[in-house]
Each structure stands twice: as C-alpha cells, then as structure tokens.
Amino acid sequence: MKRPPRTTDGTTTTTEGDAALDATFEALADADCREILAAAATPKTTSELAEDCDIALSTAYRKVELLSETPLLAEGVRFDPDGDHAAEYVRDAADAAIELGDDGVSLTVDGDGADPLAAALDAPGVSAD
C-alpha cells in the first residue's frame, strides 16, 4: 500500500474506507511506532532507529513498514559516494486532527515541510545530475 498523497498545502486527509486511516491508528496505538516517530525527528536508517529505540532490528523493520503506509513517516535516500545508498526515514507530521462527522472518522495530518529527497540531494558530494 502506498501512503496517501499530500495536498499543495502540505496536509493529508484520510477518511473511512482508506487503508491509511486504519494503518495510522494502528501505528499510533503501538508504543514502538510512537517511539520510532519520536526518534525520527531527523532522518535515520532503520538500523539507527532500532538502536535509538532499543528494539530488535526485525521489529524496527516491521514498524517502519507500517509507519510508511501512513502520512506520519516519509522515506528518503541517504546517498553514499561509494554507492552504498540506504533508505532513511523522517517524521513527516507536525500536527494531526481527528474529525468525527456524519460520514465517519477523518484524520488530517499537517506535514512539517520536510522533503527527504531535497535533503538527500543536499548531502555532501551528491548532485542531481
């Protein structure tokens, strides 16, 4: 499943019937996922998140996979001049609001403006060419 797209104002809204809504609530109910979100204030690989959160690497991979299906965590690339690139993750939510309406539950997440790809291209020795 792909994470829901952001609008031009940096928000993502998921509603009843969106798999991302269930995934987001599942992730927020999980203590390891919440700890990963806290640790992902700056871009980190799954290994770094596992170490920072003191959880098994296999658990970190499962939790990051779940979080990647939500608007809460963004995936980027850490470029290495030696060609050993790695996926990295950063918290992609600054605020969230739940609305209960006649049509059910909706969740709106405001992004923090982080652009993992732009950050990766700013890395020393990396160019868009």
C-alpha positions, -999 to +999 in steps of 0.1 A: +000+000+000+012+035-008+010+063+017-017+089+009-006+119-012-001+154+003-021+184-009-003+215-020-008+230+015+012+201+030-018+182+045-030+147+041-066+136+049-076+100+052-113+090+057-134+059+063-125+033+038-089+045+034-065+018+044-041+045+055-066+056+082-066+022+098-028+019+094-023+053+111-045+044+141-027+010+144+007+027+143-003+054+169-017+026+192+017+009+191+044+020+216+073+010+194+059+030+165+054+061+187+090+057+199+102+055+163+083+086+154+099+105+183+134+092+172+128+101+136+129+139+141+159+138+119+165+114+090+176+079+102+181+045+087+161+016+101+193+003+119+197+037+135+161+038+146+164+003+161+194+013+180+179+046+192+147+029+203+164-001+218+143-026+198+153-055+176+162-047+140+135-071+127+109-053+149+121-019+136+117-031+100+081-042+107+072-010+125+089+012+098+069-007+071+037+000+090+046+037+095+055+040+058+018+033+050+007+063+069+012+101+064+034+101+096+067+089+082+084+098+050+110+077+032+141+092+016+175+080+004+208+085+021+233+087-008+268+074-002+297+085-025+308+048-025+274+038-040+261+021-008+228+041-007+204+034+022+167+041+028+162+067+056+131+078+073+120+111+089+088+120+108+066+138+083+039+151+107+038+183+127+002+182+138-029+159+134-066+164+138-094+138+141-129+148+130-160+128+138-187+135+113-218+120+097-196+102+072-174+087+099-139+095+110-114+115+091-078+123+100-059+153+087-021+153+092-001+185+086+033+178+073+063+195+088+076+206+055+104+181+054+114+170+019+135+138+022+146+139-014+157+175-012+176+167+020+193+138+003+204+160-026+219+185-002+243+158+011+280+164+005+292+150-028+257+144-042+242+162-072+210+159-091+230+152-123 
